[in-house]
Structure formats: C-alpha cells, structure tokens
Amino acid sequence: MPHVLKSLDPAILAKLPPTLSGNPAHRIVDACVGCAHIQDIGDQRYCKAFVDPAAKWQFGPCNLGTHVVRKIATETRKVNPQKASKKAMKGGGK
C-alpha cells in the first residue's frame, strides 16, 4: 500500500480494491485455505505473497504455502556385497 493510503480510515481502505505492488489482487483459491499469508479485507480473503494465487497452484503446490507438507525424497543406494565386505574387513565404511 502506498504511504498515503496508510493514513486513511480502515473503513475507506476496505472499500478500495486490494493491490499488491500496484497490481490488483485476486481472491485466494480453495487450496490456499490454512496458509499464514492469507489476509482478510472486508469479507474477502487475499494472499499477501502473490497477486494471483490460482496461478501459483496451477502446476503444483504453492512454493510459499505455509500449510503445505513437503516430502523430502531420500535416495537409497545399492551396495555391492563384495565391496561392502572388503570395506568392513579394512575397517572403513559407513
């Protein structure tokens, strides 16, 4: 919000269309419910982080969604049993 609008009455600000960096903001989508970046303006809910939340969810989960649980992939490696036994005999290895 520009500095001038911060001094206005909140009732007047609620009637103005919400903006984010000068661009008009779009309402949140259903997938955004539960995120900490949601801001209630009047009876509408908007995202404080993105102008168009639907675009962030179009190709997968939102990268700033605080309610999204991310899975960290752990990669298991196959170990040759002969090499593992040689390492164990030498005292090295994990």
N, C-alpha and C positions, 0 to 999 in steps of 0.2 A: 504494500500500500504506500502511495506517495506520502511524504511528510505532512502535506496539507490535510489529507484525509484523516490522519490520526487524531487531529484535534476536534473533529466533528462529533456530534452526538451519535452514540451507538444505534439509536433508532433510525437515524438518517442513513448510516452506513449499511444497515440491514436491508434497506430498500434498493441500494445500488447493486449492480451486478458484480459478483466477486471476480477479482482479477488476480493473476499470478504473473508478476513481471510485466504487467501491461497487457497480457493476453487474457481473453475471457476464459474463466474456469468452467469445466464441465462437472456434472454431478458424479459421485462415485458409483461404481457398479457393485453388484451383489458380492463379488469376490473380495472387495475391499473391507467388508464389514469385519470389525475386530482389530483393525490396524490403528496404530497410535498416531498416524499422520492425518486422520480424519478431523475436519473442523466443521462444526455446526454453525451455519449462518442462517438465522431465521429458522424456518422449518426444513431447510435443505442441508445436505451434507456434501462437503467438498474435500478434496485432497490438498494438503498443504505442500506436498512434494512435487506433484505433477499437474499440469494443466488438463490433460486428457487421460484419466485413469484407465479407460477402456482400451486405449492403445497400448498401455503397459502390460495388460493381461492378454492381449491378442495372441502372442506367440509363446506363452508360458507364464509362470508366476512373476509377479512384480518384484523387481530386484530390491526395492526398499520396503517391501511389506514386512512389518514387524510381527505379524501373526503367522507368517508362512514358515513352515518347518522344512528346513533343507536337509536333504540326505547327503552325507559325505561318503563318496564311494571309496571303499577300501579295496585295494587290489591285492590278490593273493598270488604269489609266485610259486611255480612248481620247482621243486629242487630235485636234482638228480641224486638218487640214493647212494650211488658210488662216491660221488664227490662229497656228499654230506658225511659219509662215514670216514673219508680221508681227512676232512676238516676236523672231525671230532677226535680222531686219533692224534692229530697235531696239536690239539688244544685250542684251535681257533674256531670261529663260527658263532652264530647267533643262537 
